[in-house]
Amino acid sequence: MENFYLPFEKKEGFIYTHEAVEGLTEYEKYQLSFHPERPKYLDYLSVFEQPEECLANDEHGSCVILTHRAAIRSKNSLVPVMLIGQQSGPTSDFSLLKKLMKDPASVSRWNHGMPTPAAFRKAMDAIRIAEKEHRIIITIVDTAGADPTEESEAGGIAWKIGRCMQALAESTVPTLSVIINRGCSGGAIALTGCDTVLAMEYATYLVISPEACSSILFRSREKAGLAAEISQITAKEALKNGIIDELIAEPEGPAHRYRKAAIASFRNTVSSQVERLNETLPEKVFETRMRRWSKIGQWDSISEEDILMFEKPVSFFIPKPEKVLFVARHKRCSDNEGKKVHDPVLYSKLLADNFVCSTCGHRYVRMTAHDYIDLVLDNGSFREHPETRHIVDRDILNFPDYRSKIQEARYKTGAASSFITGDGSIEGIEVVFCATNFNFLGGSFCMSTGEKIWQAAKIAIAEKRPLIVQASGGGARMHEGCSSMVSLPKLHVAISSVEKAGLPVITIVTDPTLGGVAIGFASRGVRIFEHNAGNIGFSGKRVIEQYTGKRTSREFQTTWWLQQKGFVDKTALTTEMKREIAELLREHAAKPATMVP
């Protein structure tokens, strides 16, 4: 049988001992985690009894997530389970794989191992079946990430990933996740928000690929090795950072060379964990889940004296000119023919267009958290929560320049971190309000944000107040590695606890809302999309165009485009947001109580 060898495997004298693997570079360990001959989901299916595939269909990319009813032996009994497995390719037999990948239809079918909206929809359907049939849910994770194409954005991939996390957060049965190979980005986090998370010893768990991280950090993909080293992506480092619960040993060496031993180890560990989860009383499932996720994440605390050194209200809102009707046009405006446009802009039109140039689409301003507080809440009603005020970002990776970037952002935005929570009122209705500062490191989602949402949710329940969240920002913050991404399921559990208490959750989706923010709180509650907003979805426009080699459509990822696809609940001008939210809150208050036990 033909085998595949990574460059380090070809070196004279290389042997597959634990010591030899530990001596590899971090990037070589990353390569090892998705070696084409490592066992895949279907190889681990042999661990389970009575496997029966369900929900199979021929939709594009659907096969990248496979679902099976099955059972696993625990002591002397069989425990029914629902398997939701990411199958990153057709086979781990390299000889067969080479033949299959010469067929364009097969290449297209497997979509480079990246799940599409159809795949995530299948996972959600499987979760519902598991609840109905009282099966413990086991997700098997192996992915390079979710599909980064305009077609998947049109299928609502951001919202599908968010709904997967929500479904696992609210599952009425216990959940278990196992990262068997590479667990990367949104494709992985969609299925790892479980009650227990395991990983094979030589797996990796990462927020972004080393190549992409290098491209962003160093403006070149050539420093992927350094990016892998500083990002702490191995399963062992994930255990150290508290984002997985247990390693599954590959006792004789890497699973692609010692398959039987790895699969046997998988069987023993998973069986033991299922036995433990099976003892959880149905009425205690969510309570146990809350306890687990309350411990996830790391953050620092800042003193009041330090906050007062930089704290100030910062506004980017363009006010109405006092003496004229016009404002200056932005300097780089040009029409469809490339002709420069210089004439001033009527302020009332610019405001009605939500500060987007009607000629070229340029956004004049992205407003701050202070702006949204002023626009949405009653004047002077906002009071920052003391429980969250002093929570700030922690540099757990010693990431290059991260601390200096945080300090710079504090003085730029007048805020201690990118997320602020507090009490306030909207047309006299008391609420808990959360806002994001895009200008603080791009509003990227991080561990401190996850904890602040958690605390805000607790306060909303204690005070019996609606939870209002303004969403803005890009993906999970790469400076904190995978730990930032793992706070996403935490916020889903937190928001679900608010909804279970019968309280409304309303999300204001603004420009930009991408990646971790989109699949996080922007996918929850009743969503009000800002009129004329753009850059709303999972993968950014530049990433998609680089991957596909094609330009995206003109209106791509705008509120209007999303509305045509059926993903927009409501839209409103920023200046009308307060009235729209107040109306929703009054409608909710008029309904009969819907307290969920």
C-alpha positions in Angstrom: 0.0 0.0 0.0 1.3 3.5 -0.9 1.9 5.9 1.9 2.1 9.7 2.1 5.1 11.2 3.9 5.4 14.7 5.3 8.9 16.3 4.8 10.0 15.6 8.3 9.0 12.0 8.0 11.4 11.6 5.1 14.4 12.7 7.1 16.9 10.0 7.7 16.6 8.4 11.1 13.2 9.9 11.9 11.2 7.6 14.2 7.6 7.9 15.5 8.4 8.1 19.2 6.7 10.6 21.5 10.1 12.2 22.0 10.6 12.6 18.3 7.2 14.1 17.8 7.7 16.5 20.7 10.9 17.6 19.0 9.0 18.8 15.9 8.4 22.4 15.2 4.9 23.7 16.0 4.2 24.0 12.3 5.3 20.4 11.7 2.9 19.3 14.5 0.2 21.3 12.7 1.0 19.4 9.5 0.9 16.1 11.4 -2.6 16.9 12.7 -4.1 16.7 9.3 -1.9 14.0 7.7 -4.0 12.5 5.0 -3.6 9.0 6.6 -4.8 9.9 10.1 -8.0 8.1 10.9 -11.1 10.0 10.0 -14.6 10.0 11.4 -15.7 6.9 9.4 -12.6 5.0 10.7 -13.7 5.7 14.3 -17.2 4.5 13.5 -16.0 1.0 14.3 -15.9 1.9 18.0 -19.7 2.1 18.0 -22.3 -0.5 17.7 -25.4 -0.6 15.5 -24.4 2.5 13.4 -27.1 3.7 11.1 -26.7 6.7 8.9 -29.4 9.2 8.9 -30.2 12.5 7.1 -28.1 11.7 4.1 -28.6 14.0 1.1 -26.8 15.1 -2.1 -26.6 18.8 -1.3 -23.2 20.4 -2.0 -20.8 19.9 0.9 -23.4 18.0 2.9 -21.2 14.9 3.1 -18.6 16.8 5.0 -20.8 16.3 8.1 -22.2 12.7 8.5 -24.7 11.7 11.1 -25.4 8.3 12.5 -27.6 6.8 15.1 -25.5 4.4 17.1 -24.7 3.0 20.6 -21.6 2.6 22.6 -20.9 0.0 25.2 -20.5 1.4 28.7 -19.8 -1.3 31.3 -22.4 -4.0 30.5 -25.0 -1.8 28.8 -25.4 0.0 25.5 -25.9 3.7 25.6 -27.7 5.2 22.6 -25.9 8.1 21.0 -26.2 10.4 18.0 -22.9 10.8 16.1 -22.3 14.1 14.2 -19.0 13.6 12.5 -16.9 15.8 10.2 -15.5 13.7 7.5 -12.8 15.9 6.0 -12.3 13.7 2.9 -13.5 10.4 1.4 -10.9 8.1 2.9 -7.7 7.9 5.0 -6.3 5.2 2.5 -3.8 7.3 0.6 -3.7 5.1 -2.5 -7.5 5.3 -2.8 -7.5 9.0 -2.0 -5.1 9.7 -4.9 -7.4 8.0 -7.3 -10.6 9.7 -6.0 -9.0 13.1 -6.1 -8.3 12.8 -9.8 -12.0 12.9 -10.4 -13.3 16.5 -10.5 -16.8 15.4 -9.3 -15.2 13.8 -6.2 -13.1 16.9 -5.5 -16.2 19.0 -5.8 -18.3 16.7 -3.7 -15.9 16.7 -0.8 -15.3 20.5 -1.0 -11.8 20.3 0.4 -13.3 19.1 3.7 -15.1 22.4 4.4 -18.7 22.2 5.6 -21.4 24.2 3.8 -24.7 25.5 5.1 -26.3 22.2 4.1 -23.8 20.3 6.3 -24.6 22.5 9.3 -28.3 22.2 8.7 -27.8 18.4 8.8 -26.0 18.8 12.2 -28.9 20.8 13.6 -31.5 18.2 12.4 -29.4 15.5 14.1 -29.4 17.4 17.4 -33.2 17.6 17.3 -33.5 13.8 16.6 -31.1 13.1 19.5 -33.2 15.1 21.9 -36.4 13.4 20.7 -34.9 9.9 21.0 -32.9 10.7 24.2 -29.5 10.0 22.7 -26.2 11.5 24.0 -24.8 13.7 21.3 -21.2 13.0 20.2 -19.6 15.4 17.7 -16.4 14.3 15.9 -14.4 17.3 14.7 -12.0 17.4 11.8 -12.0 20.5 9.6 -9.9 23.2 8.0 -12.8 25.6 8.5 -16.2 26.4 7.1 -16.6 27.0 3.4 -15.5 30.6 2.4 -17.5 31.3 -0.7 -20.3 33.7 -1.7 -22.6 30.7 -2.3 -22.2 29.7 1.4 -22.8 33.3 2.5 -25.9 33.3 0.4 -27.0 30.1 2.2 -26.5 31.9 5.6 -23.5 30.0 6.8 -22.8 32.5 9.6 -26.3 32.0 11.0 -26.2 28.2 10.5 -23.0 28.0 12.5 -24.5 30.2 15.2 -27.6 28.1 15.3 -25.5 25.0 15.7 -23.8 26.5 18.8 -27.2 27.6 20.1 -28.7 24.1 19.6 -25.8 22.5 21.5 -26.1 25.2 24.2 -29.8 24.4 24.7 -29.6 20.6 24.1 -31.8 18.7 26.5 -29.4 15.8 26.4 -25.7 15.7 27.4 -23.1 16.5 24.7 -19.5 15.4 24.0 -17.1 16.6 21.4 -13.9 14.9 20.2 -11.3 16.7 18.1 -9.6 13.9 16.2 -7.4 15.8 13.8 -7.5 19.5 12.9 -10.2 21.7 14.5 -10.0 25.1 12.8 -12.0 28.2 13.0 -15.8 28.4 12.7 -16.1 25.0 11.2 -14.8 23.5 14.4 -16.4 25.8 17.0 -19.8 25.1 15.5 -19.6 21.6 17.0 -17.2 21.9 20.0 -19.5 23.9 22.3 -20.3 20.7 24.3 -20.5 19.6 28.0 -17.1 17.8 27.6 -14.5 18.4 25.0 -11.7 15.9 24.2 -8.9 15.8 21.7 -6.6 13.2 20.3 -3.1 13.7 21.5 -1.7 15.0 18.2 -4.7 17.0 17.2 -4.7 20.8 16.8 -7.3 23.3 17.8 -7.0 26.8 16.3 -8.8 30.0 15.6 -7.1 30.6 12.3 -4.6 28.7 10.1 -0.9 29.6 10.6 -0.7 30.8 7.0 -3.7 33.2 7.4 -2.4 34.4 10.8 1.0 35.1 9.2 -0.6 36.9 6.3 -2.4 39.2 8.7 0.4 39.7 11.3 3.4 39.8 9.0 1.8 40.7 5.7 3.3 37.4 4.3 2.3 33.8 4.5 6.0 32.8 4.7 6.1 33.2 8.4 3.5 30.5 9.1 5.9 28.6 11.2 6.3 31.5 13.6 2.6 32.1 13.6 2.0 28.4 14.6 4.6 28.7 17.4 3.1 31.8 19.0 -0.5 30.7 18.7 -0.3 27.6 20.9 -2.4 25.4 18.6 -1.6 21.8 19.8 -4.1 19.7 21.8 -1.6 19.7 24.7 -1.6 23.5 24.8 -5.4 23.5 24.6 -5.5 21.3 27.7 -3.0 23.7 29.4 -5.2 26.7 28.5 -8.3 25.0 29.9 -10.3 24.9 26.6 -10.4 21.1 26.4 -11.1 18.7 29.2 -8.9 15.6 28.4 -6.4 14.3 25.9 -7.0 10.9 24.3 -3.6 9.3 24.2 -2.1 8.0 21.0 -0.2 5.5 23.0 2.2 3.9 20.5 2.7 7.0 18.4 0.8 9.2 15.8 -2.5 7.7 14.8 -1.7 7.6 11.1 1.1 5.0 11.8 -0.5 3.3 14.8 -4.1 3.3 13.9 -5.4 0.3 16.0 -3.8 1.7 19.2 -5.3 5.1 18.6 -8.8 3.8 17.9 -8.7 1.6 21.0 -7.6 4.6 23.1 -10.5 6.6 21.6 -12.9 3.8 22.5 -11.8 3.6 26.1 -11.9 7.3 26.8 -15.1 8.1 25.0 -16.8 5.1 26.6 -15.7 6.4 30.1 -17.0 9.9 29.3 -20.3 8.7 28.0 -20.8 6.6 31.2 -20.2 9.7 33.2 -22.5 11.9 31.1 -25.2 9.3 31.1 -25.6 9.7 34.8 -26.7 13.3 34.5 -30.3 13.8 35.3 -32.3 15.4 32.5 -33.4 18.3 34.7 -29.8 18.9 35.6 -28.3 19.0 32.0 -28.5 22.8 31.5 -27.5 23.6 35.1 -24.4 21.4 34.7 -23.6 23.0 31.4 -23.8 26.5 33.0 -21.3 25.4 35.6 -18.9 24.1 33.0 -18.9 27.2 30.8 -18.8 29.7 33.7 -15.1 28.5 34.1 -14.1 29.0 30.5 -11.8 31.9 29.6 -9.1 34.0 31.2 -9.0 37.8 31.7 -7.3 40.4 33.8 -8.6 43.1 36.1 -7.8 46.8 35.8 -7.9 49.3 38.7 -10.3 52.3 38.7 -7.3 54.6 38.9 -5.9 53.1 35.7 -9.3 53.4 33.9 -9.6 57.1 34.8 -6.3 57.8 33.0 -7.8 57.1 29.5 -11.5 57.0 30.0 -13.5 59.5 28.0 -16.6 59.5 25.7 -15.5 59.2 22.1 -18.0 59.8 19.3 -17.6 59.4 15.5 -21.2 60.4 14.7 -21.3 63.2 12.1 -23.5 65.9 13.6 -25.7 68.1 11.5 -23.9 71.2 10.3 -25.1 74.3 12.1 -25.1 76.8 9.2 -25.0 74.8 6.0 -26.9 71.9 4.5 -23.9 70.1 3.1 -20.8 68.2 4.4 -17.5 67.7 2.5 -17.3 64.6 0.3 -14.7 62.0 1.1 -11.4 62.5 -0.8 -11.3 59.3 -2.8 -14.8 59.3 -4.3 -15.2 58.2 -7.9 -18.2 57.1 -10.0 -18.7 53.8 -11.9 -16.6 55.2 -14.8 -13.7 56.0 -12.5 -14.2 59.7 -12.7 -13.4 61.7 -9.5 -16.3 63.3 -7.7 -15.7 66.4 -5.6 -19.0 68.1 -4.9 -20.2 68.2 -1.3 -22.9 65.9 0.0 -26.3 66.9 1.3 -26.2 66.0 5.0 -29.8 64.8 5.2 -29.2 62.4 2.4 -25.9 61.1 4.0 -27.8 60.6 7.2 -30.6 58.8 5.4 -28.0 56.5 3.7 -26.5 55.7 7.2 -23.3 57.6 6.3 -22.6 55.5 3.2 -21.7 57.3 0.0 -24.4 56.7 -2.7 -21.8 57.2 -5.4 -19.1 54.7 -4.5 -20.3 52.9 -1.4 -17.6 54.3 0.9 -18.6 54.4 4.6 -17.9 57.7 6.1 -17.9 56.6 9.7 -18.2 53.5 11.9 -19.7 54.6 15.2 -18.4 53.9 18.6 -19.9 52.2 21.6 -20.6 55.6 23.1 -22.4 56.6 19.9 -24.8 53.6 20.2 -25.4 54.3 23.9 -26.4 57.8 23.0 -28.5 56.9 20.1 -30.4 53.9 21.6 -30.7 54.7 25.3 -32.6 57.4 27.1 -30.4 60.4 27.7 -28.1 60.0 30.7 -29.7 56.6 31.7 -26.6 54.4 31.1 -24.8 53.1 34.1 -21.8 50.7 33.5 -21.9 47.5 35.4 -19.3 47.4 38.2 -19.2 43.6 37.6 -17.8 44.1 34.1 -16.2 47.5 34.2 -12.8 46.3 35.4 -12.6 43.1 33.2 -9.9 43.5 30.5 -8.0 41.4 28.0 -5.2 39.0 29.1 -2.2 38.2 26.9 -2.0 34.5 27.6 0.2 33.8 24.6 2.7 36.6 24.9 1.6 37.5 21.4 3.9 40.0 19.7 2.9 43.7 20.4 -0.5 42.6 21.8 -0.1 44.5 25.1 1.0 47.7 23.4 -1.9 47.4 20.9 -4.3 47.1 23.8 -2.8 50.2 25.5 -3.0 52.2 22.3 -6.6 51.1 21.7 -7.6 52.3 25.2 -6.4 55.8 24.6 -7.9 55.8 21.1 -11.4 54.7 22.2 -11.5 55.9 25.8 -12.5 52.4 26.9 -10.8 49.6 28.8 -11.8 46.9 26.3 -13.8 46.5 23.1 -17.0 45.6 25.0 -19.1 47.6 27.5 -22.1 46.5 29.5 -24.5 48.4 31.7 -28.0 49.2 32.8 -30.1 51.8 31.0 -33.6 52.6 29.7 -35.2 52.8 26.3 -38.3 55.1 26.3 -38.5 54.4 30.0 -38.2 50.6 29.7 -35.3 49.3 31.9 -32.8 47.1 30.0 -29.3 45.6 30.1 -27.4 47.1 27.2 -24.1 45.9 25.7 -22.1 47.7 23.0 -19.0 47.0 20.9 -16.2 49.4 20.0 -15.1 48.4 16.5 -12.2 50.9 16.8 -10.8 48.8 19.7 -8.8 46.2 17.8 -11.5 45.8 15.2 -14.1 44.8 17.8 -12.7 41.3 17.6 -14.3 38.7 19.9 -12.1 37.8 22.8 -12.2 36.1 26.2 -13.1 39.3 28.1 -16.1 39.8 25.9 -17.3 36.3 26.5 -17.1 36.9 30.3 -18.8 40.3 30.0 -21.7 38.8 28.1 -21.9 36.0 30.8 -22.1 38.6 33.6 -24.5 40.8 31.7 -26.8 37.8 31.2 -26.7 37.0 34.9 -27.6 40.6 35.7 -30.5 40.6 33.2 -31.9 37.5 34.8 -31.5 38.9 38.3 -33.0 42.2 37.4 -35.6 40.7 35.1 -34.6 43.1 32.3 -34.4 42.5 28.5 -30.9 42.1 27.1 -30.0 44.4 24.2 -26.6 43.8 22.4 -25.1 45.9 19.6 -22.9 43.7 17.4 -19.9 44.9 15.5 -16.4 43.5 14.7 -14.5 40.8 12.9 -13.5 37.3 13.8 -12.3 35.9 17.1 -9.1 37.7 18.2 -6.1 35.8 17.0 -3.9 37.4 19.7 -5.6 35.1 22.2 -5.5 32.0 20.0 -8.2 29.4 20.2 -9.2 30.5 23.7 -10.9 33.6 22.2 -13.0 31.4 19.9 -13.9 29.0 22.7 -15.7 31.8 24.5 -18.3 31.8 21.7 -20.2 28.7 22.9 -20.0 30.3 26.4 -21.9 33.4 25.2 -24.5 31.1 23.5 -25.1 29.3 26.8 -25.4 32.7 28.6 -27.9 34.1 26.1 -29.9 30.9 26.2 -30.1 31.3 29.9 -31.7 34.7 29.4 -34.2 33.4 27.0 -35.0 30.4 29.2 -35.9 33.0 31.9 -38.5 34.4 29.6 -36.7 37.6 28.8 -36.3 39.1 25.3 -32.9 39.3 23.6 -32.5 41.9 20.8 -29.4 42.2 18.7 -28.5 45.3 16.7 -26.4 44.1 13.7 -24.1 46.9 12.5 -21.3 47.4 9.9 -19.1 45.3 10.1 -20.3 42.1 11.7 -18.1 39.2 10.6 -16.6 35.9 11.8 -16.8 35.3 15.5 -19.1 38.2 16.2 -21.5 37.1 13.5 -21.7 33.5 14.6 -21.8 34.7 18.2 -24.2 37.2 19.6 -25.2 38.6 16.2 -26.9 35.3 15.4 -29.1 35.4 18.5 -32.4 36.9 19.5 -34.5 39.3 17.4 -32.1 40.9 15.1 -32.4 44.5 13.8 -30.0 45.2 11.0 -28.8 48.7 10.4 -30.1 50.2 7.2 -27.4 50.3 4.5 -24.9 48.3 6.6 -22.3 46.2 4.9 -19.7 43.5 5.6 -22.2 41.2 7.5 -21.5 37.5 7.3 -18.9 34.8 8.2 -15.9 35.2 5.8 -14.8 38.7 4.8 -15.0 39.8 1.2 -11.2 39.9 0.7 -10.8 36.3 2.1 -13.6 35.0 -0.2 -12.1 36.7 -3.3 -8.7 35.4 -2.6 -10.0 31.9 -2.1 -12.3 31.7 -5.1 -10.3 34.0 -7.4 -13.5 35.8 -8.3 -15.0 39.1 -7.3 -18.0 39.1 -5.1 -21.3 40.7 -6.3 -21.7 44.4 -5.9 -24.2 44.4 -3.0 -22.6 41.4 -1.3 -23.0 41.1 2.5 -25.0 44.3 2.7 -28.3 44.6 4.7 -30.2 44.7 1.4 -28.4 41.6 0.0 -29.1 39.7 3.2 -32.7 40.8 3.2 -33.1 39.3 -0.4 -31.7 36.0 0.9 -34.3 36.0 3.8 -31.8 36.4 6.7 -33.0 39.8 8.0 -35.7 40.0 10.7 -36.0 43.8 10.8 -34.1 46.9 9.5 -33.9 50.4 10.9 -31.9 53.6 10.5 -29.6 54.1 13.4 -31.6 57.2 14.3 -34.8 55.1 14.4 -33.2 52.2 16.3 -34.5 53.4 19.7 -38.1 53.6 18.6 -38.0 50.1 16.9 -36.5 48.4 20.0 -39.0 50.1 22.3 -41.8 48.8 20.1 -40.5 45.3 20.3 -40.1 45.5 24.1 -43.7 46.7 24.5 -45.0 43.9 22.2 -43.1 41.3 24.4 -44.4 42.8 27.6 -48.0 42.6 26.3 -47.7 38.8 25.7 -48.6 36.2 28.4 -45.6 35.2 30.6 -43.5 32.5 29.0 -41.2 31.5 31.8 -39.2 28.4 31.0 -38.3 26.1 33.9 
